[in-house]
Amino acid sequence: MDHDHHPRKKLWLAYLLAIPFGCLGAHRFYLGRLRTGSLILCLWLAGFFIAWGVAIAMPAQSIAASLDTGAGLLMLSAWTWELIDLALLPGMVRQSNQKTLPQPSGSADAAESR
């Protein structure tokens, strides 16, 4: 059994994940970009929980407004990143598929032995 075989990533599936779940980094997780996918997810979750916590726990207008603005900026940055990724997605899929292509066996060794 070939353990190095990875299925090719599909562009349509990356878009299907990016459009509804892009602000959570789903398309990046699918393409194997775990660090940046985690960063997008953390940005959005931090903004969401700050906004939710402010709405529930802090009735004081001035503190709540400043925290809510910060939360909105975190969530907006995740959304902006998603919109940029929609344009970059074909190249990201292509790059992911090139990484998983099997390397020709012995091509470098054959050149060195000559």
N, C-alpha and C positions, 0 to 999 in steps of 0.2 A: 504494500500500500504506500502511495506517495504522500508523505506528510508535508512536503513543501508546496503542494498544489493549493492555490487560493483562488476561489471563484472571482471572476472579473466583476468589478463594481459597475452598476448600471446608472447612467445619468438620470433616467426617468425616476428611479427609486430615490436617488439623492435629492432631486427636486420635490418628490412626494414627501420626503421627510423635512426638507428645508422650509417649505411654504407654511405648513401649520405649526411645526415644532422647531423652526430655525432659531428662535430666541432662546431655546433650551440647548442648542448645540447638537441636535440629533443627527444632522447631516454630517457633521464633523466626526462624531463617534462612528457613524457608518463607514466613513472613509479612512478610519484608523488614526485620525488626528485627535488623540485623547487629551493632550494638554490644552489645546485651544478650545476643544469642545467643553472641557471641564471649566475653563475660564469663562466662557460664554454662559454656561449654566450657573456658575457662582455669581456672576454679575446680575443675572436676571433674578435668581433666588434671593440674593441679598436685597435687591431693590424691592422685590415683592414682600418679603417679610418685614422690612423696615416700614413700608407703606401700610401693611396690615397691622403691625404693632402700633404704629402711630395712630391709626384710625380707632383702634380698640382701647389703648391704654392711656393716651394723652389728650385730654380735652382742651388743654391750654393752646390757644390759637397760634401764638408766635413760635413756640417750640415745635409744634406739630407742623406748621407750614414750612419751616426750614428743613426738618427731617424729611418731610414728604417731597420737597423739592430735590433733595439728595437722592431719595429713593427713585424718583422719576428719572433723574439723570442716569442712574445705574441701569434701569430698565431700558431707557432710550439708547444707551450705548450698546446694549445687547441687540436691540432691534436694528440699529444702524449697521452693526457688524453683520447681521443676517442679510440685510439688503445688499451690502457690498458682496457678500458671499454668493448671492444669487447670480451676479454677473461673473464671478470667478469660478463657479461650480464646474463648468466643462473642463477647464484646465486642472482643477483639483482631482476630478475623476480620472482624467488622463494620466496624471502624475501617480495617482494611487495604483492604477492598473500597470503602469510601467515598473513600479516597485515590486509587484507580485509576479512579473514575467519570469519564467525560469531562465537562469543564466546558462549559456551553452557550456556543457561540461568539457573540461579539458582545453578550451580555446586559449586560455592564458598559459596553461602548462605546456601546451604544444608549441607555442611561440617561444617560450623560454628555453625549451630543450633543443631548438634548432640552432 
